[in-house]
Amino acid sequence: MASEMSNGIPRHVGIIMDGNGRWAKRRGKPRLHGHRNGVINVRRVLEEAKVLGVPYITLFAFSVENWNRPPLEVRGLMALLREFLRRETKNMVKDGIRLRVIGDFEGLPVNVQSMLSQSIEATKHNDDRHLTLALNYGSRAETIEAVKRYAKLAQSGEADPDELNWQQFSNFLYTADLPDPD
């Protein structure tokens, strides 16, 4: 789905949450201090998006490659995610924000899956604004999953590979029902 800016305001902003650990280390702080500050900034981003009228925000928060970080850091990141959900779900409900997750949901820790499911359920009727968290996400993994889903349709005769185009293929991506980021 193509995105269109209205009055110069983007419709969909994607943010890659990268560099927080390096930011903290340069200040002599533990990497988790930087990650915590990054999470705090999410509230500011959501508030500013509301003021500006940006309806879609996607945060690329935890990539599949992030599992290669030290286990203590990964546990800390998961704890920060749970803390964010605990603190922000009520605000998202109140502010009309619908939460969704893209990425390998089942690959996340069970306690994180549970909290995410609760937050997604609590916000599912909101339609004014949208917050997408890319968790355990990688574009290569997303592409492979999309190809697998399409291949199953082609194998069953429900799709013709000779007629495949980008618009059809993009329907198999995690972001199929989101406008492209501006």
VOBA-1610 file (N, C-alpha, C; in pm, whole numbers, padded with zeros to 5 digits, always signed):
BEGIN
Met+00084-00115+00000Met+00000+00000+00000Met+00090+00123+00000Ala+00071+00211-00095Ala+00154+00331-00103Ala+00115+00429+00006Ser+00211+00504+00051Ser+00188+00604+00154Ser+00187+00741+00088Glu+00105+00830+00140Glu+00101+00966+00088Glu+00114+01064+00202Met+00201+01163+00184Met+00215+01266+00285Met+00101+01365+00268Ser+00048+01411+00381Ser-00058+01511+00381Ser+00000+01639+00440Asn-00006+01747+00364Asn+00047+01877+00411Asn+00192+01866+00456Gly+00270+01783+00389Gly+00410+01768+00423Gly+00435+01681+00545Ile+00330+01630+00606Ile+00342+01544+00724Ile+00343+01399+00677Pro+00444+01323+00717Pro+00447+01182+00675Pro+00328+01105+00731Arg+00284+01008+00657Arg+00176+00921+00702Arg+00233+00807+00787His+00354+00762+00750His+00414+00648+00820His+00563+00675+00839Val+00605+00673+00966Val+00745+00694+00999Val+00800+00564+01057Gly+00910+00518+01002Gly+00981+00401+01054Gly+01108+00447+01123Ile+01134+00392+01241Ile+01251+00430+01319Ile+01330+00304+01353Ile+01456+00302+01316Ile+01545+00192+01352Ile+01609+00230+01485Met+01574+00156+01587Met+01624+00185+01722Met+01764+00126+01735Asp+01862+00201+01690Asp+02000+00154+01687Asp+02090+00261+01745Gly+02193+00219+01812Gly+02293+00313+01862Gly+02276+00351+02007Asn+02170+00303+02073Asn+02149+00340+02213Asn+02260+00287+02304Gly+02303+00164+02279Gly+02411+00107+02359Gly+02541+00181+02340Arg+02573+00216+02215Arg+02696+00292+02187Arg+02688+00431+02250Trp+02571+00492+02245Trp+02550+00624+02306Trp+02583+00618+02455Ala+02534+00514+02523Ala+02559+00500+02667Ala+02707+00474+02695Lys+02770+00388+02616Lys+02912+00355+02638Lys+03000+00479+02624Arg+02969+00566+02526Arg+03046+00689+02508Arg+03034+00780+02631Arg+02929+00761+02709Arg+02907+00841+02829Arg+02951+00767+02955Gly+03018+00653+02936Gly+03067+00577+03049Gly+02958+00500+03124Lys+02846+00477+03060Lys+02733+00408+03123Lys+02720+00268+03062Pro+02650+00178+03131Pro+02625+00046+03073Pro+02533+00057+02950Arg+02548-00038+02859Arg+02468-00038+02736Arg+02318-00033+02767Leu+02277-00103+02872Leu+02134-00107+02906Leu+02081+00031+02943His+02166+00118+02996His+02127+00257+03025His+02083+00326+02895Gly+02157+00302+02789Gly+02120+00360+02659Gly+01990+00302+02606His+01974+00172+02621His+01850+00108+02575His+01730+00163+02653Arg+01747+00181+02784Arg+01639+00235+02867Arg+01601+00376+02820Asn+01701+00457+02788Asn+01673+00592+02739Asn+01603+00587+02603Gly+01639+00490+02521Gly+01570+00473+02393Gly+01423+00443+02413Val+01391+00358+02510Val+01251+00324+02539Val+01176+00447+02591Ile+01242+00525+02675Ile+01179+00648+02726Ile+01145+00741+02610Asn+01232+00747+02510Asn+01207+00833+02395Asn+01088+00788+02311Val+01050+00661+02322Val+00934+00613+02246Val+00810+00692+02286Arg+00792+00718+02415Arg+00676+00796+02461Arg+00678+00934+02395Arg+00796+00996+02387Arg+00808+01128+02323Arg+00772+01120+02174Val+00818+01015+02109Val+00788+00996+01967Val+00638+00983+01947Leu+00572+00902+02030Leu+00428+00882+02016Leu+00350+01011+02041Glu+00395+01087+02140Glu+00328+01215+02168Glu+00344+01313+02053Glu+00465+01322+01999Glu+00490+01414+01887Glu+00416+01369+01761Ala+00409+01238+01739Ala+00334+01186+01624Ala+00187+01225+01634Lys+00134+01222+01756Lys-00006+01263+01777Lys-00024+01410+01743Val+00066+01493+01794Val+00058+01638+01771Val+00065+01668+01620Leu+00156+01600+01551Leu+00176+01625+01408Leu+00072+01557+01319Gly+00004+01457+01373Gly-00095+01385+01294Gly-00034+01273+01210Val+00073+01210+01260Val+00133+01095+01192Val+00062+00970+01243Pro-00017+00903+01158Pro-00096+00791+01209Pro-00021+00658+01224Tyr+00091+00640+01156Tyr+00162+00512+01161Tyr+00308+00532+01203Ile+00347+00459+01308Ile+00485+00457+01353Ile+00528+00310+01358Thr+00642+00281+01299Thr+00701+00148+01311Thr+00837+00162+01377Leu+00856+00087+01484Leu+00983+00086+01555Leu+01052-00047+01530Phe+01166-00042+01463Phe+01248-00160+01442Phe+01331-00176+01570Ala+01278-00255+01664Ala+01328-00255+01800Ala+01423-00369+01833Phe+01403-00487+01772Phe+01486-00601+01807Phe+01495-00692+01685Ser+01612-00696+01624Ser+01630-00775+01502Ser+01667-00918+01536Val+01657-01005+01438Val+01699-01145+01459Val+01847-01151+01494Glu+01926-01058+01445Glu+02068-01054+01476Glu+02095-01015+01622Asn+02001-00948+01685Asn+02020-00905+01824Asn+02031-01021+01921Trp+01990-01141+01882Trp+02007-01258+01968Trp+02154-01290+01990Asn+02242-01236+01903Asn+02386-01260+01915Asn+02451-01173+02022Arg+02377-01081+02080Arg+02431-00997+02187Arg+02454-01082+02312Pro+02530-01031+02408Pro+02549-01106+02533Pro+02413-01138+02598Pro+02398-01259+02653Pro+02270-01299+02713Pro+02215-01201+02815Leu+02300-01141+02895Leu+02254-01044+02994Leu+02189-00924+02926Glu+02249-00877+02816Glu+02192-00764+02743Glu+02059-00802+02681Val+02049-00922+02624Val+01922-00967+02564Val+01814-00975+02671Arg+01847-01032+02788Arg+01748-01039+02897Arg+01706-00898+02939Gly+01801-00806+02943Gly+01769-00668+02978Gly+01677-00604+02875Leu+01702-00630+02748Leu+01615-00575+02642Leu+01473-00630+02652Met+01463-00760+02681Met+01330-00821+02696Met+01258-00763+02819Ala+01333-00739+02926Ala+01275-00678+03047Ala+01227-00536+03016Leu+01304-00462+02938Leu+01261-00327+02900Leu+01134-00331+02815Leu+01124-00429+02727Leu+01002-00444+02646Leu+00882-00473+02735Arg+00899-00563+02831Arg+00788-00594+02923Arg+00750-00469+03004Glu+00851-00396+03050Glu+00826-00272+03125Glu+00750-00172+03040Phe+00792-00157+02914Phe+00723-00066+02822Phe+00577-00107+02807Leu+00551-00234+02785Leu+00413-00281+02767Leu+00331-00259+02893Arg+00389-00287+03008Arg+00319-00268+03135Arg+00281-00121+03153Arg+00372-00034+03119Arg+00352+00110+03140Arg+00266+00174+03032Glu+00281+00129+02909Glu+00221+00201+02796Glu+00091+00145+02742Thr+00052+00023+02777Thr-00071-00033+02719Thr-00192+00054+02751Lys-00205+00097+02876Lys-00319+00183+02913Lys-00315+00313+02834Asn-00195+00370+02816Asn-00183+00494+02738Asn-00223+00470+02592Met-00182+00356+02536Met-00219+00327+02398Met-00369+00313+02383Val-00434+00247+02478Val-00579+00234+02475Val-00643+00373+02479Lys-00598+00454+02574Lys-00653+00589+02592Lys-00628+00677+02470Asp-00509+00665+02409Asp-00472+00750+02297Asp-00518+00698+02161Gly-00590+00586+02160Gly-00641+00533+02033Gly-00535+00468+01946Ile-00429+00416+02008Ile-00319+00354+01933Ile-00341+00203+01929Arg-00335+00149+01810Arg-00342+00005+01792Arg-00200-00050+01782Leu-00170-00149+01865Leu-00038-00212+01866Leu-00040-00337+01780Arg+00066-00353+01704Arg+00086-00478+01630Arg+00234-00511+01632Val+00264-00636+01601Val+00402-00683+01601Val+00429-00749+01467Ile+00545-00718+01410Ile+00592-00790+01293Ile+00722-00859+01330Gly+00745-00974+01272Gly+00863-01052+01303Gly+00821-01191+01348Asp+00917-01267+01395Asp+00892-01403+01441Asp+00845-01399+01586Phe+00716-01384+01603Phe+00652-01370+01734Phe+00683-01491+01823Glu+00673-01611+01765Glu+00693-01734+01844Glu+00838-01750+01890Gly+00930-01680+01829Gly+01070-01689+01869Gly+01104-01603+01989Leu+01010-01524+02036Leu+01031-01440+02153Leu+01006-01521+02280Pro+01062-01480+02394Pro+01034-01550+02519Pro+00884-01555+02548Val+00840-01663+02609Val+00697-01686+02633Val+00635-01572+02713Asn+00706-01521+02817Asn+00649-01413+02897Asn+00633-01285+02815Val+00720-01262+02719Val+00708-01146+02630Val+00591-01167+02534Gln+00580-01287+02479Gln+00467-01319+02391Gln+00335-01293+02462Ser+00327-01337+02586Ser+00204-01321+02664Ser+00168-01174+02683Met+00265-01094+02722Met+00239-00952+02742Met+00204-00882+02612Leu+00275-00918+02505Leu+00244-00860+02374Leu+00101-00895+02333Ser+00064-01021+02351Ser-00071-01065+02314Ser-00176-00987+02392Gln-00152-00966+02521Gln-00246-00889+02603Gln-00258-00745+02553Ser-00144-00683+02519Ser-00145-00545+02471Ser-00212-00534+02334Ile-00183-00630+02248Ile-00246-00630+02115Ile-00397-00646+02130Glu-00439-00736+02217Glu-00583-00757+02241Glu-00647-00631+02297Ala-00582-00567+02392Ala-00637-00447+02456Ala-00652-00330+02359Thr-00568-00327+02255Thr-00569-00213+02162Thr-00631-00246+02027Lys-00684-00367+02009Lys-00725-00413+01876Lys-00839-00332+01815His-00918-00264+01895His-01029-00186+01839His-00990-00042+01807Asn-00868-00003+01845Asn-00821+00132+01814Asn-00787+00140+01666Asp-00821+00252+01606Asp-00792+00265+01463Asp-00743+00403+01425Asp-00727+00491+01524Asp-00682+00627+01494Asp-00533+00631+01461Arg-00455+00558+01541Arg-00311+00558+01526Arg-00260+00416+01539His-00143+00391+01482His-00090+00256+01476His+00057+00254+01515Leu+00090+00166+01610Leu+00228+00146+01650Leu+00264+00001+01616Thr+00362-00014+01530Thr+00410-00147+01494Thr+00548-00165+01553Leu+00565-00274+01627Leu+00695-00309+01682Leu+00752-00423+01599Ala+00868-00400+01541Ala+00939-00506+01469Ala+01029-00574+01571Leu+00990-00696+01608Leu+01058-00771+01713Leu+01098-00907+01657Asn+01221-00946+01685Asn+01274-01070+01628Asn+01250-01065+01477Tyr+01281-00948+01421Tyr+01252-00917+01282Tyr+01380-00910+01201Gly+01370-00956+01079Gly+01476-00940+00980Gly+01414-00941+00842Ser+01457-00852+00756Ser+01397-00845+00623Ser+01419-00973+00543Arg+01534-01037+00564Arg+01560-01162+00493Arg+01465-01271+00541Ala+01447-01280+00673Ala+01354-01378+00728Ala+01212-01352+00680Glu+01173-01224+00675Glu+01040-01188+00627Glu+01022-01231+00482Thr+01124-01207+00400Thr+01116-01243+00259Thr+01105-01394+00241Ile+01185-01469+00315Ile+01179-01616+00306Ile+01040-01666+00346Glu+00985-01612+00455Glu+00850-01653+00498Glu+00746-01621+00392Ala+00758-01505+00330Ala+00664-01466+00224Ala+00676-01561+00105Val+00798-01595+00067Val+00819-01686-00045Val+00758-01823-00013Lys+00778-01871+00109Lys+00721-02000+00148Lys+00568-01999+00138Arg+00506-01892+00188Arg+00359-01884+00181Arg+00311-01879+00036Tyr+00381-01801-00045Tyr+00343-01794-00186Tyr+00366-01928-00256Ala+00476-01994-00227Ala+00508-02123-00290Ala+00401-02227-00259Lys+00348-02226-00137Lys+00241-02320-00102Lys+00118-02295-00188Leu+00084-02169-00210Leu-00030-02138-00297Leu-00003-02182-00441Ala+00117-02155-00486Ala+00153-02194-00623Ala+00151-02346-00638Gln+00202-02415-00538Gln+00206-02561-00541Gln+00065-02621-00544Ser-00028-02556-00475Ser-00166-02606-00473Ser-00246-02562-00596Gly-00184-02480-00681Gly-00253-02433-00801Gly-00336-02308-00779Glu-00329-02250-00659Glu-00408-02130-00629Glu-00338-02002-00675Ala-00213-02013-00719Ala-00137-01897-00767Ala-00053-01941-00886Asp-00033-01848-00979Asp+00048-01876-01097Asp+00176-01793-01090Pro+00290-01858-01069Pro+00417-01784-01056Pro+00447-01693-01176Asp+00399-01728-01294Asp+00424-01644-01411Asp+00350-01511-01403Glu+00249-01504-01321Glu+00171-01380-01307Glu+00209-01299-01183Leu+00307-01348-01108Leu+00346-01280-00984Leu+00409-01145-01015Asn+00364-01042-00941Asn+00424-00910-00947Asn+00444-00860-00804Trp+00507-00744-00792Trp+00538-00694-00658Trp+00412-00672-00575Gln+00309-00615-00635Gln+00187-00587-00558Gln+00130-00717-00499Gln+00126-00823-00579Gln+00077-00951-00527Gln+00170-01005-00419Phe+00300-01002-00445Phe+00396-01056-00350Phe+00394-00981-00218Ser+00378-00849-00225Ser+00380-00769-00102Ser+00266-00806-00008Asn+00162-00870-00060Asn+00052-00917+00025Asn+00094-01030+00119Phe+00210-01090+00094Phe+00259-01198+00178Phe+00359-01149+00283Leu+00390-01020+00281Leu+00483-00962+00378Leu+00412-00932+00509Tyr+00488-00922+00617Tyr+00431-00888+00748Tyr+00357-00755+00743Thr+00403-00666+00657Thr+00351-00530+00652Thr+00244-00510+00544Ala+00181-00618+00501Ala+00087-00613+00389Ala-00024-00508+00408Asp-00070-00490+00529Asp-00180-00396+00550Asp-00136-00261+00605Leu-00008-00231+00592Leu+00045-00102+00635Leu+00088-00021+00513Pro+00075+00112+00520Pro+00131+00192+00411Pro+00283+00187+00420Asp+00350+00206+00307Asp+00495+00212+00307Asp+00541+00331+00392Pro+00651+00316+00465Pro+00702+00432+00538Pro+00741+00544+00442Asp+00720+00667+00486Asp+00759+00783+00406Asp+00906+00809+00421
//
